[in-house]
Amino acid sequence: MRARRLAVLLLPVLLCGCLEVDQHPGWKEGQYAGKRDNRHFQTRFHGDRFAWMAAIMNRNDKQNEYNRANP
């Protein structure tokens, strides 16, 4: 009975490392094998980096409390 309790208590300890999954990306011949991600200005602004920067600056200006309090 005591050995059974010990086995029940040790079972989770023994299995805790079994579910670990490899979290590193796949490398092939020294280079990353995944697809390249597009930049925000390439997907949402059709490659217009200046329009993207203007949108970011406009957003930052609207979130500035000094500009919002003193129009």
C-alpha positions as CSV (number, residue, x, y, z in Angstrom):
1,M,0.0,0.0,0.0
2,R,2.8,2.4,0.9
3,A,4.7,1.6,-2.4
4,R,1.5,2.3,-4.3
5,R,1.1,5.7,-2.8
6,L,4.7,6.5,-3.5
7,A,4.3,5.4,-7.1
8,V,1.2,7.6,-7.4
9,L,3.1,10.6,-6.0
10,L,6.2,10.1,-8.2
11,L,4.3,9.5,-11.4
12,P,3.7,13.2,-12.1
13,V,7.3,14.0,-11.3
14,L,8.5,11.4,-13.7
15,L,6.2,12.5,-16.5
16,C,6.6,16.3,-16.1
17,G,9.4,16.4,-18.7
18,C,7.7,14.1,-21.3
19,L,5.5,16.8,-22.8
20,E,8.3,19.3,-23.5
21,V,8.3,20.3,-27.2
22,D,11.2,21.6,-29.2
23,Q,10.6,25.3,-29.6
24,H,13.4,26.3,-31.9
25,P,12.7,27.1,-35.6
26,G,13.9,24.7,-38.2
27,W,17.3,25.5,-39.6
28,K,18.5,24.2,-42.9
29,E,22.2,24.5,-43.9
30,G,22.8,27.3,-41.5
31,Q,19.8,29.4,-42.5
32,Y,16.2,29.7,-41.2
33,A,13.9,27.5,-43.3
34,G,10.6,29.4,-42.6
35,K,9.0,32.1,-44.6
36,R,9.9,35.7,-44.3
37,D,7.3,38.0,-42.7
38,N,6.2,41.1,-44.5
39,R,6.6,44.5,-42.8
40,H,3.5,46.4,-41.7
41,F,4.0,49.1,-44.4
42,Q,4.3,46.4,-47.0
43,T,1.0,44.6,-46.2
44,R,-1.3,47.4,-44.9
45,F,0.1,50.5,-46.8
46,H,1.0,48.8,-50.2
47,G,4.7,49.4,-49.6
48,D,4.3,53.1,-48.9
49,R,6.7,53.5,-45.9
50,F,6.1,57.3,-45.6
51,A,2.3,56.8,-45.3
52,W,3.0,54.2,-42.6
53,M,5.3,56.6,-40.7
54,A,2.7,59.4,-41.0
55,A,0.0,57.0,-39.6
56,I,2.3,56.1,-36.7
57,M,3.1,59.7,-35.9
58,N,-0.5,60.7,-36.1
59,R,-1.4,57.9,-33.7
60,N,1.4,59.0,-31.3
61,D,0.2,62.6,-31.5
62,K,-3.4,61.6,-30.6
63,Q,-2.2,59.6,-27.6
64,N,-0.1,62.4,-26.2
65,E,-1.9,63.8,-23.2
66,Y,-0.3,67.2,-23.5
67,N,-1.6,67.7,-27.0
68,R,-5.1,66.3,-26.1
69,A,-5.4,68.6,-23.0
70,N,-4.3,71.8,-24.7
71,P,-5.8,71.9,-28.2
